Amino acid sequence: MFGWLTKKGKNPDSAYALYTALVNQARRPEFYLQGGVTDTKEGRFDLILVHAFMLFRRLKGSSAQKELAQQVFDVMFADLDQNMREMGIGDVGILKRIRKMSESYHGRIVAYEEGVLAGDASLAAALDRNLFADTQVTPDQLATMTAYVFATLDHLSLLDDDALLRGEVSFPAPPYEAAGQ
């Protein structure tokens, strides 16, 4: 299935490991139970995109890391394609949904990047419009998620470049668990 990743210079194991790590982090129940993210296909997809944004932002450092980011992106959309096939969606439906997901991804990446550059209020607004679009979150939940994004970006910036290229990444604990909420 991932034959396109075996081209020379590609490391499918690293891309898959990074993608798996970000999905595992996005599946942590604290984000849904205490954090206010809706536990729906859309909510899970949006939380994956938040984590993908943070990882991809970290991987902008070098051409090798940018190539790895592209590979993770390819794995992510191949996984989404496979999940839709398992749900019984046909080829035409998958094509339309993948196109819409890709547009959603790009729009959110721009919004989150602008939010990070502009500060807490701007990032909070972007998260509220996208991640929390289908739910009413409290100001504390929104502030906690905003702080989590900034803390995660700081955490990722400290990770070793070579470790990332080997597919080794860690994310901080969700803030709800750390705060004992």
Secondary structure in CASP SS format (residue, H / E / C, confidence):
PFRMAT SS
TARGET T0000
AUTHOR 0000-0000-0000
METHOD secondary structure of the structure
MODEL  1
M C 1.00
F C 1.00
G H 1.00
W H 1.00
L H 1.00
T H 1.00
K C 1.00
K C 1.00
G C 1.00
K C 1.00
N C 1.00
P H 1.00
D H 1.00
S H 1.00
A H 1.00
Y H 1.00
A H 1.00
L H 1.00
Y H 1.00
T H 1.00
A H 1.00
L H 1.00
V H 1.00
N H 1.00
Q H 1.00
A H 1.00
R C 1.00
R C 1.00
P C 1.00
E H 1.00
F H 1.00
Y H 1.00
L H 1.00
Q C 1.00
G C 1.00
G C 1.00
V C 1.00
T C 1.00
D C 1.00
T C 1.00
K H 1.00
E H 1.00
G H 1.00
R H 1.00
F H 1.00
D H 1.00
L H 1.00
I H 1.00
L H 1.00
V H 1.00
H H 1.00
A H 1.00
F H 1.00
M H 1.00
L H 1.00
F H 1.00
R H 1.00
R H 1.00
L C 1.00
K C 1.00
G C 1.00
S C 1.00
S H 1.00
A H 1.00
Q H 1.00
K H 1.00
E H 1.00
L H 1.00
A H 1.00
Q H 1.00
Q H 1.00
V H 1.00
F H 1.00
D H 1.00
V H 1.00
M H 1.00
F H 1.00
A H 1.00
D H 1.00
L H 1.00
D H 1.00
Q H 1.00
N H 1.00
M H 1.00
R H 1.00
E H 1.00
M C 1.00
G C 1.00
I C 1.00
G C 1.00
D H 1.00
V H 1.00
G H 1.00
I H 1.00
L H 1.00
K H 1.00
R H 1.00
I H 1.00
R H 1.00
K H 1.00
M H 1.00
S H 1.00
E H 1.00
S H 1.00
Y H 1.00
H H 1.00
G H 1.00
R H 1.00
I H 1.00
V H 1.00
A H 1.00
Y H 1.00
E H 1.00
E H 1.00
G H 1.00
V H 1.00
L H 1.00
A H 1.00
G C 1.00
D H 1.00
A H 1.00
S H 1.00
L H 1.00
A H 1.00
A H 1.00
A H 1.00
L H 1.00
D H 1.00
R H 1.00
N C 1.00
L C 1.00
F C 1.00
A C 1.00
D C 1.00
T C 1.00
Q C 1.00
V C 1.00
T C 1.00
P H 1.00
D H 1.00
Q H 1.00
L H 1.00
A H 1.00
T H 1.00
M H 1.00
T H 1.00
A H 1.00
Y H 1.00
V H 1.00
F H 1.00
A H 1.00
T H 1.00
L H 1.00
D H 1.00
H H 1.00
L H 1.00
S H 1.00
L C 1.00
L C 1.00
D C 1.00
D H 1.00
D H 1.00
A H 1.00
L H 1.00
L H 1.00
R C 1.00
G C 1.00
E C 1.00
V C 1.00
S C 1.00
F C 1.00
P C 1.00
A C 1.00
P C 1.00
P H 1.00
Y H 1.00
E H 1.00
A H 1.00
A C 1.00
G C 1.00
Q C 1.00
END
